Each structure stands twice: as structure tokens, then as C-alpha cells.
Amino acid sequence: MQRLILIEESLESPLDVLTDSPELSRFSATLEDGQEITVVEYPVGDDDALDLIHAVAAVLKRERFYAHIWRDPYRLCVAFPRCVVDLNRGDLQTIEIAKTIGERCGIPLGEMRFDEMFDTDHPDLQGDGPAS
């Protein structure tokens, strides 16, 4: 099953497509800068993943946040504000490109541990529990 992992406070406006979607999990966490956040995980249908991640990218706040869809143990799809990057496990060059994009959006490198996210959602967060 594919899963969207999203920080609730990261959206400029609500996503209608998520309004009726069941939540798989929800937990509180703290970012590096001390900001309290809520991480929410939603199920994503195979045919809906690309449309959904582009919809998320369209409404992400322009600074500080990203979201991702865990597609399978080998693929992540990361949404930055107005930008989407497909990551494959072990593709360090594309992971570095994604980190560069994130830095331009004001995201600290320590919060973009994409190479570890194939196994653990948000390994950087200290909170009530992981999303996976």
C-alpha cells in the first residue's frame, strides 16, 4: 500500500481530496527549530499517487515544508512547494538534488534524510511515534 505522509501545518489550504480519506496514523512531533507539528499518514491508491503528490505540491507553504508518498520499499515521491521529485532507493545523485531543492525552500538538511526514509518515515522527528 502506498502512503502519503504529510505535516498538517504545511498546507496553505486544505486538500479536498483528503477530506473523506481515512487517516492511517497521526502523531505530534517537534522540528529542529522547535516548531510543534502534527504528522498525518493517509492511504493512497496506486492510480492516485502521482495526481495526489502534485496536488500536495501545489498547496504546500512555500517555505520550510515537504511531504512524501512512500510508494514501495524502493521508491519515494517527494513534494516540495510547486515541485515533485521521484526518488529510488540507492540513487544518491537524485537524493542530493532533492536535498538541494529542499534547502532552497528553507528545509534543514537534518530533516531531509531521504535515504533513510525508505525504511523509516521521518527518522529525524522526535515525537509520539513514527508514521510507519
C-alpha positions as CSV (number, residue, x, y, z in Angstrom):
1,M,0.0,0.0,0.0
2,Q,1.2,3.5,-0.8
3,R,1.1,6.1,1.9
4,L,1.1,9.9,1.9
5,I,3.0,11.3,4.9
6,L,2.1,14.9,5.5
7,I,2.7,17.6,8.1
8,E,-0.7,19.1,8.8
9,E,0.6,22.6,9.3
10,S,2.4,22.5,5.9
11,L,-0.6,23.3,3.8
12,E,-1.6,26.8,2.6
13,S,-5.1,25.5,2.1
14,P,-7.0,22.2,2.7
15,L,-6.8,19.5,0.1
16,D,-10.4,18.5,-0.7
17,V,-9.2,15.0,-1.9
18,L,-8.1,14.2,1.7
19,T,-11.3,15.4,3.4
20,D,-13.0,12.0,3.3
21,S,-9.8,9.9,3.3
22,P,-9.2,7.8,6.4
23,E,-6.1,8.5,8.5
24,L,-3.8,5.6,9.0
25,S,-1.9,7.4,11.8
26,R,-1.4,10.8,13.4
27,F,1.2,11.9,15.9
28,S,2.8,15.0,17.3
29,A,6.5,15.8,16.8
30,T,8.9,18.7,17.0
31,L,11.1,20.0,14.1
32,E,14.7,21.0,14.5
33,D,13.7,24.7,15.1
34,G,11.3,23.7,18.0
35,Q,8.1,24.1,15.9
36,E,5.4,21.7,17.1
37,I,3.8,19.8,14.2
38,T,1.3,17.0,13.5
39,V,2.3,14.3,11.1
40,V,-0.7,12.5,9.4
41,E,-0.5,9.4,7.2
42,Y,-3.1,8.6,4.6
43,P,-3.6,5.6,2.3
44,V,-3.0,6.2,-1.4
45,G,-4.4,4.1,-4.2
46,D,-1.9,3.0,-6.9
47,D,-3.7,5.0,-9.6
48,D,-3.9,8.2,-7.4
49,A,-0.3,8.6,-6.2
50,L,1.0,11.0,-8.9
51,D,-2.1,13.2,-9.1
52,L,-2.1,13.4,-5.3
53,I,1.5,14.3,-4.8
54,H,1.2,17.0,-7.4
55,A,-1.9,18.3,-5.7
56,V,0.0,18.4,-2.4
57,A,2.9,20.3,-4.1
58,A,0.5,22.9,-5.3
59,V,-0.7,23.8,-1.8
60,L,2.5,23.4,0.3
61,K,3.6,26.5,2.0
62,R,6.5,28.0,0.0
63,E,8.9,27.8,2.9
64,R,10.0,25.1,5.3
65,F,7.9,22.0,4.4
66,Y,7.7,18.9,2.1
67,A,5.5,15.8,2.0
68,H,6.1,12.4,0.6
69,I,4.4,9.3,-0.7
70,W,6.1,6.0,0.3
71,R,5.3,4.1,-2.9
72,D,7.1,0.8,-2.0
73,P,10.4,-0.2,-0.4
74,Y,12.3,1.1,-3.4
75,R,10.5,4.4,-4.4
76,L,9.6,7.6,-2.7
77,C,7.9,10.6,-4.3
78,V,8.7,13.9,-2.5
79,A,6.6,17.0,-2.9
80,F,8.2,20.4,-2.3
81,P,6.4,23.6,-3.0
82,R,5.4,23.5,-6.7
83,C,7.9,20.7,-7.3
84,V,7.9,16.9,-7.2
85,V,10.9,14.6,-7.2
86,D,10.8,10.8,-7.6
87,L,13.5,9.0,-5.6
88,N,14.7,5.5,-6.0
89,R,16.5,3.6,-3.2
90,G,20.2,4.0,-3.6
91,D,20.1,6.8,-6.2
92,L,22.3,9.2,-4.2
93,Q,22.5,11.7,-7.1
94,T,18.8,12.3,-7.2
95,I,18.6,12.3,-3.4
96,E,21.2,15.1,-3.4
97,I,19.2,17.0,-6.0
98,A,16.1,16.7,-3.7
99,K,18.1,18.0,-0.7
100,T,19.2,21.0,-2.8
101,I,15.6,21.8,-3.7
102,G,14.6,21.4,0.0
103,E,17.4,23.7,1.1
104,R,16.2,26.4,-1.3
105,C,12.8,26.0,0.4
106,G,14.4,26.6,3.8
107,I,14.3,23.0,5.0
108,P,17.3,22.0,7.2
109,L,19.4,19.1,5.8
110,G,18.8,17.1,9.1
111,E,15.1,17.0,8.2
112,M,15.7,15.5,4.7
113,R,17.2,12.1,5.5
114,F,15.6,10.7,2.3
115,D,18.0,7.8,2.0
116,E,16.7,6.5,5.4
117,M,13.1,7.2,4.7
118,F,12.8,4.0,2.6
119,D,12.9,2.1,5.9
120,T,11.6,4.7,8.5
121,D,9.3,7.6,7.9
122,H,10.8,10.8,9.2
123,P,13.8,9.3,11.1
124,D,14.6,12.9,12.2
125,L,11.4,13.5,14.2
126,Q,11.2,13.2,18.0
127,G,7.6,12.6,18.8
128,D,4.9,10.2,20.0
129,G,5.9,7.6,17.4
130,P,6.9,7.0,13.8
131,A,4.4,7.1,11.0
132,S,5.4,3.7,9.7
